[in-house]
Amino acid sequence: GKHEIRLSRDAVWCDALAFRSALEAGRAGEATELYGGDLLEGLHASSGGGFQRWLDGERAKLRRQFCDAAWRRAEEAEAAGNLGTAIELAREAVSKAPFDEVALRRLMELLVRVGDRAEALRAYELFGTRLVEELGVEPDPATEALAEALRANEALAFQAAMPSTPPDATPPGSHPASPASRASESPPSLESPPPRARWSIIAVAVAAFVLMVFALASSREASEGATEIGGQGVMGPDSRAGALPLPRQILWVDDNPGGNTAEIAHLEGEGVSVATATSTDAGIAMYDPTLSPVVLSDMGRYEGPGGEYVPWAGFELLDRLKALDPDVQVVFYTSSTAATNLHEAAADSGAVGITAVTEELWRIIGL
C-alpha cells in the first residue's frame, strides 16, 4: 500500500548500526567486539536481485571496516608492547581478509618479534595453500622471500646448536689426551661458550639479521607497488596498454571502493568522472558504452550467493561486458600477486591490461 512501516531505533538495537556508530566515534575496540561476522550471515535472497546486491555490498563494506579497526587496535597494542594482544587482533583481521598478503606479512613479522618463527611459517604455508587451491596462483615474491628468510634462519640456528663432533669422539689427526691431562683441565664454563662456538653463534646471528632485513625490504617494496612487479603484469601479448584515449567517464567495479579514494580523486582532478559499482551485477546494470567505454575492475570480490569470495569475479565481469559490447576496454587494477600471475590470462581474455601499480594504471588509460 501507500503506508510505510519503520522500526524505532530507541526500541530495537542493531549490532550493525552500533558497530558503525562506534567506528564513527573512534571506538575501534568497541567496534571489533561488536562485529560477529557477515551481515545477515546465511541469508540469500534468490529472487531479490536488488536486495542481494545491496546485501553483498554491505557485507563487504562492514568486513573491510572491521579489518581496518582490528589493525588499528593491533598497532596500538604493538606500540604499547602488548605483542600477544597485537598478534591475536592481527589473526582476526587476516581471517576476514584471507587473500591480503600485506596483512599476512604484518602478522608474520609480529610472530617473528615474539620468537615464534615456526608459527609465522605455518601462517605462510596455510595462506599459500589457500591461494593455490582457490585462486590458482602462487604467493607474491616478497612474501616468499620472507618465508625463505625464516626457513634459512631456522636452519642456521639448528646447525649452530649441533656439536661438530660427538662429545666422546676424537677428531681425525689428533691425539687423545691422557686421563691425567683431562683431569687437570678446567671444566668448560656453562655461562661462556668457547671462542669458536662464540664466533659461530655471532656469524649465525649476523646472517639471520641480513636475511631478515633483505626480506623485510622486499616486503615493503612490494607493498608500496614496486615497478618490477607491476611491470610483469601490465601487458599481455595483445595488449594495447598506453594507447587508450582519455575517457570522460570511467566505471570502476570494486567491492571496496573506499580503497580507491586517492585514485578516484586523481581521475576527477583530471576531468574524468568516475561511477562506482561494488559487484559484477551492479557493474553490468550501470554500464553505458556511450559514457563509460573504459571499465576498471579488481579481480576477486566478495559477491557470491552467500557473500563468499569469488576469486575470478573480474573475469566474469569482462566476459559479460564483452557480450554486451565487444569494444569495451577493461583494465584490471588488482593485487601484485594477481598482476604477476594472471597477465597472460587477462590478455587472452581481451583485457587491455592488468596492474597493481598506480602509475602504470594511469599510463594504460592514457593519463
C-alpha positions in Angstrom: 0.0 0.0 0.0 1.0 3.6 0.5 1.9 3.3 4.1 5.5 2.8 5.4 6.5 0.8 8.5 9.7 1.7 10.3 11.4 0.4 13.3 12.2 2.8 16.1 15.9 2.8 16.9 15.0 3.5 20.5 13.0 0.3 20.7 15.2 -2.0 18.7 19.0 -2.5 19.0 21.0 -3.4 15.9 24.6 -4.6 16.1 25.5 -3.3 12.6 24.3 0.2 13.5 26.1 0.0 16.8 29.3 -1.1 15.0 29.2 1.8 12.7 28.4 4.3 15.5 31.4 3.0 17.4 33.7 3.4 14.3 32.4 7.0 13.7 33.1 7.8 17.4 36.7 6.4 17.1 36.0 3.5 19.5 37.8 0.8 17.5 37.9 -1.6 20.4 34.1 -1.5 20.9 33.6 -1.9 17.2 35.7 -5.0 16.9 33.9 -6.6 19.8 30.5 -5.9 18.2 31.4 -7.4 14.9 30.2 -11.0 14.9 30.6 -12.0 11.3 28.9 -11.1 8.0 25.7 -9.1 8.0 22.7 -11.4 8.0 25.0 -14.4 7.6 23.3 -17.3 5.8 20.6 -15.2 4.2 20.4 -15.3 0.4 17.6 -13.7 -1.4 17.4 -15.8 -4.6 14.6 -13.8 -6.1 15.6 -10.4 -4.9 18.4 -9.2 -7.1 18.5 -5.6 -6.0 18.3 -6.6 -2.3 21.0 -9.2 -2.7 23.4 -6.8 -4.4 22.8 -4.3 -1.6 23.4 -7.0 1.0 26.6 -8.2 -0.7 28.0 -4.7 -0.8 27.1 -4.0 2.8 28.8 -7.3 3.9 32.0 -6.4 2.0 32.0 -2.8 3.5 31.5 -4.0 7.1 34.1 -6.7 6.7 36.7 -4.2 5.5 35.8 -1.7 8.2 36.3 -4.5 10.8 39.7 -5.3 9.4 40.8 -1.7 9.5 39.6 -1.3 13.1 41.3 -4.6 14.1 44.6 -3.4 12.6 44.4 -0.1 14.3 44.0 -1.9 17.6 46.8 -4.3 16.8 49.1 -1.3 16.1 48.1 0.3 19.4 48.8 -2.9 21.2 52.2 -3.3 19.5 53.2 0.3 20.3 52.3 -0.4 24.0 54.4 -3.6 24.0 51.4 -5.9 24.2 52.6 -8.2 21.3 50.3 -11.1 22.4 47.2 -8.9 22.0 48.5 -7.4 18.7 49.0 -11.0 17.3 45.5 -12.0 18.3 44.0 -9.0 16.6 46.2 -9.5 13.6 44.9 -13.0 13.3 41.3 -11.9 13.4 42.0 -9.3 10.6 43.8 -11.8 8.4 40.9 -14.4 8.9 38.5 -11.8 7.5 40.7 -11.0 4.5 42.1 -14.4 3.5 43.9 -13.2 0.4 45.5 -10.0 1.7 49.3 -10.6 1.5 50.2 -7.3 3.1 48.2 -8.3 6.2 49.7 -11.8 6.2 53.3 -10.3 6.2 52.4 -8.0 9.0 51.2 -11.0 11.0 54.3 -12.9 10.2 56.5 -10.0 11.4 54.6 -9.8 14.7 55.1 -13.6 15.2 58.8 -13.3 14.5 59.1 -10.5 17.0 57.9 -12.8 19.8 60.3 -15.5 18.6 57.6 -17.8 17.1 59.2 -18.4 13.6 57.5 -21.8 13.3 54.1 -20.2 13.7 55.0 -17.5 11.2 55.9 -20.2 8.6 52.8 -22.1 9.4 50.7 -19.0 8.7 52.5 -18.5 5.4 52.0 -22.2 4.4 48.3 -22.1 5.1 48.0 -18.9 3.1 49.9 -20.3 0.2 47.9 -23.5 0.1 44.6 -21.5 0.1 45.9 -19.1 -2.6 46.8 -22.0 -4.9 43.7 -24.0 -4.2 41.2 -21.2 -4.6 42.9 -18.7 -7.0 45.4 -20.9 -8.8 48.3 -18.5 -8.1 51.5 -18.5 -6.0 52.2 -16.0 -3.2 53.9 -12.7 -4.0 57.7 -12.9 -4.4 58.0 -10.6 -1.3 56.0 -13.0 0.8 58.0 -15.9 -0.5 61.3 -14.1 0.3 60.2 -13.5 3.9 59.3 -17.2 4.3 62.6 -18.3 2.8 64.5 -16.0 5.2 62.6 -17.6 8.1 63.5 -21.1 6.9 67.1 -20.1 6.4 67.2 -18.6 9.9 65.8 -21.8 11.4 68.3 -24.0 9.5 71.3 -21.9 10.6 70.2 -21.8 14.2 69.8 -25.6 14.1 73.2 -26.2 12.6 74.8 -23.9 15.2 73.2 -25.9 18.0 74.6 -29.2 16.7 78.1 -30.1 18.1 80.8 -30.5 15.4 81.9 -33.9 16.9 80.3 -36.2 19.4 81.4 -35.4 23.0 83.4 -38.6 23.4 84.9 -38.7 19.9 88.5 -37.7 18.9 88.8 -35.6 15.8 90.8 -37.2 13.0 94.6 -36.5 13.2 94.5 -35.5 16.9 95.8 -37.4 19.9 93.6 -38.3 22.8 94.5 -36.6 26.0 95.7 -38.7 28.9 93.4 -39.1 31.9 95.8 -37.0 33.9 95.8 -34.1 31.5 92.0 -34.3 31.2 91.7 -34.2 35.0 93.9 -31.1 35.1 91.9 -29.3 32.5 89.4 -26.8 33.9 85.7 -27.7 33.2 84.1 -25.7 30.4 82.1 -22.8 31.5 78.3 -23.1 31.2 78.0 -19.3 31.0 80.5 -18.6 28.3 80.9 -20.8 25.2 84.4 -21.5 23.7 85.8 -18.8 21.3 85.0 -20.9 18.2 81.4 -21.5 19.3 81.0 -17.8 20.2 82.1 -16.8 16.7 79.8 -19.4 15.2 76.8 -18.0 17.1 77.8 -14.4 16.1 78.0 -15.5 12.5 74.6 -17.1 12.6 73.1 -14.1 14.2 74.6 -11.7 11.6 73.5 -14.0 8.7 70.0 -14.3 10.1 69.8 -10.5 10.6 70.9 -9.8 7.0 68.4 -12.3 5.6 65.6 -10.7 7.6 66.5 -7.2 6.6 66.5 -8.2 3.0 63.1 -9.9 3.3 61.5 -7.0 5.1 62.9 -4.6 2.5 61.5 -6.7 -0.3 58.2 -6.8 1.5 58.0 -3.1 1.9 58.9 -2.6 -1.8 56.2 -4.9 -3.0 53.5 -3.4 -0.6 54.4 0.1 -2.0 53.9 -1.1 -5.5 57.3 -1.9 -6.9 57.7 -1.1 -10.6 59.2 -4.5 -11.3 56.2 -6.4 -10.1 53.8 -4.1 -11.8 55.8 -4.3 -15.0 55.3 -8.1 -15.2 51.6 -7.8 -15.1 50.9 -4.7 -17.1 50.7 -6.1 -20.6 49.8 -9.3 -22.2 50.8 -10.3 -25.8 48.0 -8.5 -27.5 47.5 -5.6 -25.0 47.3 -2.0 -26.2 48.3 -0.5 -22.9 49.0 3.2 -23.1 47.1 3.6 -26.4 43.6 4.3 -24.9 42.2 7.8 -25.5 41.5 9.5 -22.1 37.8 8.8 -21.4 35.4 11.4 -20.0 33.8 8.8 -17.7 35.1 5.6 -16.1 33.1 2.8 -14.5 35.0 1.3 -11.6 33.8 -2.0 -10.2 35.3 -2.9 -6.8 33.7 -4.3 -3.7 35.8 -1.9 -1.6 35.6 1.4 -3.4 36.9 3.2 -0.3 40.3 1.6 -1.1 40.5 3.6 -4.3 39.7 7.0 -2.9 43.0 8.6 -3.8 42.9 7.2 -7.4 39.3 8.4 -7.9 40.2 11.9 -6.7 43.1 12.0 -9.1 40.9 11.0 -12.0 38.3 13.6 -11.2 41.1 16.2 -10.9 42.0 15.3 -14.5 38.4 15.9 -15.6 37.3 12.2 -15.7 34.1 11.4 -13.8 34.0 8.1 -12.0 30.9 5.9 -11.4 31.4 3.1 -8.9 29.8 -0.3 -8.5 30.5 -2.9 -5.9 29.6 -6.1 -7.8 29.6 -7.7 -11.2 25.8 -7.5 -11.5 25.8 -3.8 -10.4 28.5 -3.0 -12.9 26.6 -4.7 -15.8 23.5 -2.7 -14.9 25.4 0.6 -14.8 27.5 0.1 -18.0 26.8 2.5 -20.8 29.2 2.3 -23.7 28.4 5.9 -24.8 29.5 7.2 -21.4 31.9 4.6 -19.9 34.0 3.0 -22.7 36.6 2.2 -20.1 35.9 -0.1 -17.1 38.3 -0.6 -14.2 37.9 -3.7 -12.1 39.5 -5.6 -9.3 39.9 -9.4 -9.7 38.4 -11.1 -6.6 35.3 -9.8 -4.9 33.0 -10.8 -2.0 29.9 -11.2 -4.1 28.9 -14.8 -4.1 25.4 -16.0 -3.4 26.1 -16.1 0.4 28.6 -13.2 0.4 31.6 -15.6 -0.1 34.7 -14.6 -2.0 34.6 -15.0 -5.8 38.3 -15.1 -7.0 37.5 -14.7 -10.7 34.9 -12.0 -10.4 36.9 -9.7 -12.7 37.0 -12.2 -15.5 33.3 -12.9 -15.1 32.6 -9.1 -15.4 34.9 -8.9 -18.5 33.0 -11.8 -20.2 29.6 -10.3 -19.6 30.7 -6.9 -20.7 32.2 -8.3 -23.9 28.9 -10.0 -24.6 27.2 -6.6 -24.4 29.8 -4.5 -26.1 32.8 -6.2 -27.9 34.6 -2.9 -27.9 34.6 -2.4 -24.2 38.0 -1.6 -22.7 38.6 -3.4 -19.4 41.6 -2.8 -17.2 42.2 -4.9 -14.0 43.6 -2.9 -11.1 44.3 -5.6 -8.6 46.9 -7.1 -6.1 50.5 -7.6 -7.1 50.0 -11.4 -6.9 47.2 -11.3 -9.4 49.0 -8.8 -11.7 52.1 -11.0 -11.7 50.4 -14.4 -12.3 47.4 -13.5 -14.4 48.7 -11.1 -17.0 48.6 -13.7 -19.8 45.2 -14.9 -18.9 44.0 -11.3 -18.8 45.4 -10.6 -22.2 43.9 -13.8 -23.6 40.5 -12.9 -22.3 40.6 -9.5 -24.0 41.6 -7.1 -21.2 43.5 -4.0 -22.1 45.9 -4.5 -19.2 46.4 -5.7 -15.6 48.5 -4.0 -13.0 48.9 -3.3 -9.3 50.9 -0.1 -9.8 49.0 3.3 -9.9 51.5 4.9 -12.3 51.1 2.0 -14.7 47.3 2.3 -14.4 47.5 6.0 -15.5 49.7 5.1 -18.4 47.3 2.3 -19.6 44.2 4.6 -19.6 46.0 7.5 -21.2 46.6 9.9 -18.3 
